[in-house]
Amino acid sequence: MSEARTALLEEVCRSYRLFAALGWGDLGDGHISARDPDQSDCFWLLRYGVPFGDASPDQLVLLNSDGEAIDGEGPVNRAGFRIHMPILTARPDVTSAVHTHTFWGTPFSASSRQIEPITQESCFFYNDCADFDDDEVQIQDIAGGARIAQCIGKKNSVILRNHGLLTVGTTVAEAVVRFVLLERVCEAHVKMPDAKPIGAEAASYAKNDLTRTGVFEAMFGYLTRHHSVH
């Protein structure tokens, strides 16, 4: 493997193990994708049935746009493929998409509310979080994933109604950190349904300052060290 591919797969596995450390994905209900640096029309997913905490590069599967495994062995989460493939196809700027069911994001998604700038962390998502208002919580085909991709557009996160959270990023670390932050923002929304929003000017300033270059990689490093994910 190229050095770029080796580094990518290691980052993907650390991300899955981080989710396990946070208590997510215990039912296999989630997926972290990563566009392959050597074959940009293909992407990696964890083999279905492998606990997130046990993720390792030899348990990742490389899929082409038809869902065929061209590297690695074993089945993958088919709903995961149907969600991730259209998003990565529609967004050549995106390397990774992230989705799993969480303690706060999933119940918040059932409220049909929009993310508002009610905390400092929520400013990360100011004018950057779409709402997928659709009954199809079990994505049945590529068309379902394409609707999600269309809903996201150029944004970097989306609330899937009655389903949960999904984020994307130019790196795996960016997508994962954005997901962790969005989960915390949903917790604040659930706990404080009548919170007073931050003003537009202050929220916009905070977003620009918080999303400065390198911040997602720094947060990813902190998260993995804090949770002893190697």
N, C-alpha and C positions, 0 to 999 in steps of 0.2 A: 504494500500500500504506500501511497505517497505520504509525505509528512503531513500535508494538509488534511488528508483523509484520516490519518491516525489521530491527529489532534481533535478533529471534529467528533469522531466516535467516542473518544474519551470524555469530551465535554457533554455529549448526549447522555452517556452512562452516569456521569456525576449528577446530571439534572434529574434523571429518573430516581437515583438514590436519594437526592435531596427531597423529592416529593414523598418518598417513603418515610424519610425522617420527619416530615411534617404531618404524617398520618394520612396521606392521600394515596389513592389508587389501590387500596387493599382489596377491592373487588375486580381489579383489572380494568377499571372504568376510566381510562384515560390514555393519552398518547402524546409523545413529543417527537416531532418529525425534524429531519435535518436534510437539507438539499446537499447532494454529494458534490464536492468541489471538482471532481474529475469528470463526472457525468451530470451536468446541471439539470437535465430533464428527469433525473431519478432522485429518490430520497429514501432515507433510512427510517425504519420504525422498529421498536422492540418486538421480538417474537411473542405472540400471544401466549399467555399462561405463565410467563416468567415474572415472578414478583419484582416490583420496582426496585426493591432493596438489593436484588441479586443481579441487576443489570450489568452486563459486561460486553465488550465489543463483539465477541463471538456469538452473542445472542441477538444481535441486530440483523435486520434483513433489508437488503437494498431492493427497492421496487421501481419498475419502470412505469410509464404513464398508463399502461394496461393492467397494472396490478400484478405483474409477473415478477417473481423473485429472480434477480440476476446475480445476487450474491447473498450468502447466508441461507439457512434452511428453516423450515417450519412455517406454520400459519401466522398471519398477523390479524389484528383487529380490523375486520372489513369495513366497519363504520368509520374507523380511523382513516383508512385509505380514501374512502369516499368524501371525507371532510378535507383532508390535507392536500390531496392531489389537485383539486380545482383551485385552492388558495395559492399554492406554490406556482401553479401554471399562470394564474392571473397576475401574480406579483413577483416579477423577476428580481425585485429588490429585496425580497424576503428569503432568508435562509431557513427559518424555523417557524413552526406553528405549534402551539401548546394548548392542550385541553385536558381537564380531568374534573371530576365531581368533588366539590369541597364543602366544608362545613357552613360557610357563609355565602359564597358565590351562588351555589345552587338554589338555596331558598330565596335569596335576593332576586334571582332570575325569574321566579314565579310571581313576583309582585308587579311586573311590567313597568317598573320605575326606571328612570334614566339616572345615570351617574351625574352627580352634581359636585361642585368644588366645595365640600363641607369640611375638609381637613387638608393639611399640607400635602399628604400623599395623594389625595384625590386630584390635585392639580396636575399630576402627571398625565391624567386622562382628559384634561380640559379640551373640549372640541376634538377628542381623539378616541371616542368610544361609541361604536354603532350599536343599534338595538335590532336584533333579528327576531321579528315578531311573526313567528311561524309555529304551527302545531306539530310539525314533523320533528319530534325529539329523538326518534330513532331514525337516523339518516339512512334511507332505503336504497339510494342510488347516487350516481355522480351528479345528477341534476339537483339533488338536495344540497350537496356540497357546493355546487356552482351558485346556488341562491345565497348561501352564506358568504361566498367570496364576493359576490356582487354587492351584498349588504355592507361588507367591510369597506369596499372601495379602497381608498388610499389611507384609511385609518389603521391603527395598530392594535385595536382590541374591539371585542364585541360581546354583548350579553345575549346569549342564546336563550330565548324565553322558555321557562319551565325546564331548562336543561343545565345551564351553567355558563362558565366563562371560557373565552378563547382569546389568545393573544398571539401576535407575530413579532418577529424581530429580524434585523439584518444579521444577527448572530444568534446562536442558541442561547447564550447567556442573556442577551437582551430580551428575548421572548420569555424566558423563564422568570427573570426578575420582574418583568412587567406583569406576569401572571401572579406572582406572589404579592406584589403591591396591590393589584386589583382585588385579590381576595381580602386583603386588609381594608381596603376602601369599602367593599361590600359589607364587611362586618360593621364598620362605622355607620353605614346607611341603615342596616337592620336595627342596630341598637339605638340610633338617634333618627327616627323617621321624620321628625319635625325640625331638624337642624337648620340653622341659618346659613345660607350659602355665602361663600367668599365672593366679593365683587369681581366683575369681569376683568378689570385692569389688573388687580392684584393677582387673580388666578392666572392670567396670561403671563405676568412677570415671573411668578413662581414656577410655572411650567417651563419657561425658557431657561431659567436658572437651574432647575432640578435635572433637566435632560441634557446637560452639557456633555461634551464628548468624554467618553470613558466612564461615565457614572454607572452604567449598567454592568460593565465588566467588574468594576470595583465592588459593587453590591453583590454580584455573583460570588466573587472571591470571599467576601465576608460571610455570606450565607453558608457556603460550603465549609468554611473553617468553623463557623459557630456550631454547625450541626455535625462536625467531624465526618464530613463526606469526602472520601479520598478517591 
